[in-house]
């Protein structure tokens, strides 16, 4: 069973400048088949992770969707600045 938070953290680390402030946390969800991941980073790094018109965030969501198929779960990713 893949730890989806660590997978997302490994995907985000090369894209941010301040790696010390990068954190990914699993949050509880009312739906047992949904995993909610919150990405916390500096303001500039969050902008970099979201990308223009959300293109980078969309790509991260697609990759995580593929990673979560093994567990038959839906992944929701939210970006938060520190």
Secondary structure in CASP SS format (residue, H / E / C, confidence):
PFRMAT SS
TARGET T0000
AUTHOR 0000-0000-0000
METHOD secondary structure of the structure
MODEL  1
X C 1.00
X C 1.00
X C 1.00
X H 1.00
X H 1.00
X H 1.00
X H 1.00
X H 1.00
X H 1.00
X H 1.00
X H 1.00
X H 1.00
X H 1.00
X C 1.00
X C 1.00
X C 1.00
X C 1.00
X C 1.00
X H 1.00
X H 1.00
X H 1.00
X C 1.00
X E 1.00
X E 1.00
X E 1.00
X E 1.00
X E 1.00
X C 1.00
X C 1.00
X C 1.00
X C 1.00
X C 1.00
X C 1.00
X E 1.00
X E 1.00
X E 1.00
X E 1.00
X E 1.00
X E 1.00
X E 1.00
X E 1.00
X C 1.00
X H 1.00
X H 1.00
X H 1.00
X H 1.00
X H 1.00
X H 1.00
X H 1.00
X H 1.00
X C 1.00
X H 1.00
X H 1.00
X H 1.00
X H 1.00
X H 1.00
X H 1.00
X H 1.00
X H 1.00
X H 1.00
X H 1.00
X H 1.00
X H 1.00
X H 1.00
X H 1.00
X H 1.00
X H 1.00
X H 1.00
X H 1.00
X H 1.00
X H 1.00
X C 1.00
X C 1.00
X E 1.00
X E 1.00
X E 1.00
X E 1.00
X E 1.00
X E 1.00
X E 1.00
X E 1.00
X C 1.00
END
